[in-house]
Amino acid sequence: MANIKSQIKRNRQNEKRHERNRAVKTSLKTSTKKVQVAVAEGDAEAATISQREAARSLDKAASKGVLHKRTVARKKSRLAKSVNKIPA
């Protein structure tokens, strides 16, 4: 355990951020899974709606620094590709 006052505070801050980031990542997994389920069912309308929501939440995660912007771009691209494969 840290003895220095500033390090004790830093540990508290890191723990808060860790919990917040974990919550965001969990919700991202849920939103991407909704897209994958809709794609598996072949429901184009639901897939596009959930893909749009997932893209928004991914962008928010990138702006908050939870995920890297290139990681977000890759994930969004893969989601869009899977949605576009559904026959119209």
RODO-2510 file (C-alpha; in nm, 4 decimals, decimal comma):
residues 88
     n   res          X          Y          Z
     1     m     0,0000     0,0000     0,0000
     2     a     0,1211     0,3501    -0,0787
     3     n     0,2400     0,5786     0,2015
     4     i     0,2585     0,8999     0,0005
     5     k    -0,0516     1,1181     0,0111
     6     s    -0,0515     1,1981    -0,3612
     7     q    -0,0139     0,8294    -0,4512
     8     i    -0,3026     0,7341    -0,2232
     9     k    -0,5207     0,9891    -0,4052
    10     r    -0,3941     0,8653    -0,7427
    11     n    -0,4913     0,5086    -0,6474
    12     r    -0,8429     0,6264    -0,5562
    13     q    -0,8759     0,8078    -0,8899
    14     n    -0,7502     0,5071    -1,0841
    15     e    -1,0000     0,2806    -0,9112
    16     k    -1,2897     0,5159    -0,9970
    17     r    -1,1801     0,5354    -1,3601
    18     h    -1,1346     0,1588    -1,3751
    19     e    -1,4922     0,0997    -1,2581
    20     r    -1,6301     0,3596    -1,5007
    21     n    -1,4354     0,2145    -1,7931
    22     r    -1,5496    -0,1357    -1,7046
    23     a    -1,9130    -0,0250    -1,7080
    24     v    -1,8700     0,1417    -2,0473
    25     k    -1,6956    -0,1624    -2,1966
    26     t    -1,9699    -0,3919    -2,0686
    27     s    -2,2413    -0,1784    -2,2270
    28     l    -2,0425    -0,1737    -2,5532
    29     k    -2,0304    -0,5522    -2,5556
    30     t    -2,4067    -0,5622    -2,5033
    31     s    -2,4762    -0,3181    -2,7874
    32     t    -2,2489    -0,5038    -3,0313
    33     k    -2,4085    -0,8323    -2,9323
    34     k    -2,7530    -0,6891    -3,0163
    35     v    -2,6249    -0,6154    -3,3671
    36     q    -2,4820    -0,9668    -3,4044
    37     v    -2,8073    -1,1262    -3,2880
    38     a    -3,0100    -0,9177    -3,5338
    39     v    -2,7697    -1,0117    -3,8157
    40     a    -2,7929    -1,3819    -3,7229
    41     e    -3,1727    -1,3612    -3,7335
    42     g    -3,1586    -1,1824    -4,0684
    43     d    -3,3561    -0,8834    -3,9417
    44     a    -3,2120    -0,5989    -4,1510
    45     e    -3,4154    -0,3205    -3,9933
    46     a    -3,3308    -0,4121    -3,6337
    47     a    -2,9685    -0,4680    -3,7306
    48     t    -2,9300    -0,1216    -3,8835
    49     i    -3,0965     0,0478    -3,5866
    50     s    -2,8854    -0,1361    -3,3309
    51     q    -2,5732    -0,0829    -3,5444
    52     r    -2,6334     0,2925    -3,5423
    53     e    -2,6726     0,2905    -3,1636
    54     a    -2,3613     0,0770    -3,1210
    55     a    -2,1606     0,3132    -3,3430
    56     r    -2,2700     0,6112    -3,1331
    57     s    -2,1730     0,4419    -2,8083
    58     l    -1,8386     0,3344    -2,9575
    59     d    -1,7691     0,6936    -3,0632
    60     k    -1,8523     0,8147    -2,7138
    61     a    -1,6143     0,5573    -2,5651
    62     a    -1,3396     0,6808    -2,7971
    63     s    -1,3982     1,0441    -2,7017
    64     k    -1,3861     0,9557    -2,3303
    65     g    -1,0620     0,7632    -2,3795
    66     v    -1,2025     0,4239    -2,2844
    67     l    -1,1033     0,2761    -2,6218
    68     h    -0,8512     0,3895    -2,8800
    69     k    -0,9963     0,5643    -3,1847
    70     r    -0,8531     0,3055    -3,4260
    71     t    -1,0013     0,0223    -3,2213
    72     v    -1,3374     0,1951    -3,2413
    73     a    -1,3006     0,2455    -3,6172
    74     r    -1,2202    -0,1233    -3,6631
    75     k    -1,5158    -0,2370    -3,4530
    76     k    -1,7562    -0,0003    -3,6319
    77     s    -1,6306    -0,1192    -3,9689
    78     r    -1,6817    -0,4845    -3,8796
    79     l    -2,0328    -0,4162    -3,7537
    80     a    -2,1225    -0,2243    -4,0699
    81     k    -1,9821    -0,5032    -4,2869
    82     s    -2,1888    -0,7659    -4,1086
    83     v    -2,5065    -0,5548    -4,1358
    84     n    -2,4478    -0,4893    -4,5072
    85     k    -2,4185    -0,8645    -4,5750
    86     i    -2,7860    -0,9129    -4,4831
    87     p    -2,9923    -0,9529    -4,8011
    88     a    -3,2215    -0,6525    -4,8397
***
